[in-house]
Amino acid sequence: MPELDFIEKLLLEGKTDDAISRLDAYLSVRPSDRAFYLRGNAYRKKGDWQGAMNNYLQAVKLNPDSPAANALEMANEILDFYNKDMYNH
C-alpha cells in the first residue's frame, strides 16, 4: 500500500497524531499537494484550524485543482460563521 494511502487509512481510524507524524516525515522528503491536504485534514480533526488552513494553502499552491481548495473554502466559511456568531451574544 502506498504511504499516503496508509496515512489516509490512519486518519480514517482516528490515529491522527500518528498520521501527522508520518506526514511530517513524508513532506520533508516529498512535498505534494495530497500530503499537505491530508495533513490539513488531520489538523482539522484535532481542532487546529490554523494548522489545517496553512496546510490547505500549501496544497493549493502546489496544485490549484487540489481538493484542498474546497476544504479551505469550507474552513473559511465555518470560521466566518463562528466569528460572526460571537458578536450576536
C-alpha positions as CSV (number, residue, x, y, z in Angstrom):
1,M,0.0,0.0,0.0
2,P,1.5,3.4,-0.9
3,E,2.5,5.6,2.0
4,L,-0.2,8.3,1.5
5,D,-2.9,5.6,1.2
6,F,-1.7,4.1,4.5
7,I,-1.7,7.6,6.2
8,E,-5.2,8.3,4.9
9,K,-6.3,4.9,6.5
10,L,-4.8,6.0,9.8
11,L,-6.8,9.2,9.7
12,L,-10.0,7.3,9.0
13,E,-9.2,5.1,12.0
14,G,-8.8,8.2,14.2
15,K,-5.0,7.8,14.6
16,T,-4.5,11.5,13.9
17,D,-1.2,12.0,15.8
18,D,0.4,9.0,14.1
19,A,-0.8,10.3,10.7
20,I,0.6,13.8,11.4
21,S,4.0,12.4,12.4
22,R,4.2,10.3,9.2
23,L,3.1,13.2,7.1
24,D,5.7,15.4,8.6
25,A,8.4,12.9,7.6
26,Y,6.8,12.4,4.2
27,L,6.6,16.1,3.4
28,S,10.3,16.7,4.5
29,V,11.3,14.4,1.6
30,R,8.5,14.6,-0.9
31,P,6.2,17.7,-0.7
32,S,3.0,17.0,-2.5
33,D,-0.5,18.6,-2.6
34,R,-2.1,15.4,-1.4
35,A,0.2,15.1,1.6
36,F,-0.5,18.8,2.6
37,Y,-4.2,18.1,2.1
38,L,-4.1,15.1,4.3
39,R,-2.1,16.9,7.0
40,G,-4.7,19.7,6.8
41,N,-7.4,17.2,7.4
42,A,-5.5,15.8,10.4
43,Y,-5.1,19.2,11.9
44,R,-8.8,20.0,11.3
45,K,-9.7,16.8,13.1
46,K,-7.6,18.0,16.1
47,G,-9.5,21.3,16.1
48,D,-6.3,23.2,14.9
49,W,-8.0,25.4,12.3
50,Q,-4.9,27.5,11.7
51,G,-2.7,24.4,11.1
52,A,-5.4,23.0,8.8
53,M,-5.7,26.1,6.7
54,N,-1.9,26.6,6.4
55,N,-1.6,23.1,5.0
56,Y,-4.6,23.5,2.7
57,L,-2.9,26.7,1.4
58,Q,0.3,24.8,0.7
59,A,-1.6,22.2,-1.2
60,V,-3.4,24.8,-3.3
61,K,0.0,26.5,-4.1
62,L,1.2,23.2,-5.5
63,N,-2.0,22.3,-7.3
64,P,-4.8,24.8,-7.6
65,D,-7.2,21.9,-8.5
66,S,-6.4,20.1,-5.3
67,P,-9.4,19.1,-3.1
68,A,-7.7,21.3,-0.5
69,A,-9.2,24.3,-2.4
70,N,-12.7,23.1,-1.4
71,A,-11.5,22.2,2.1
72,L,-10.0,25.7,2.5
73,E,-13.2,27.4,1.3
74,M,-15.3,25.3,3.8
75,A,-12.9,26.1,6.6
76,N,-13.2,29.8,5.9
77,E,-17.0,29.6,5.8
78,I,-17.1,27.7,9.1
79,L,-14.7,30.2,10.8
80,D,-16.6,33.1,9.4
81,F,-19.8,31.7,10.8
82,Y,-18.3,31.2,14.3
83,N,-16.7,34.6,14.4
84,K,-19.9,36.4,13.3
85,D,-21.9,34.4,15.8
86,M,-19.7,35.6,18.6
87,Y,-20.9,39.1,18.0
88,N,-24.5,38.1,18.3
89,H,-24.4,37.2,22.0
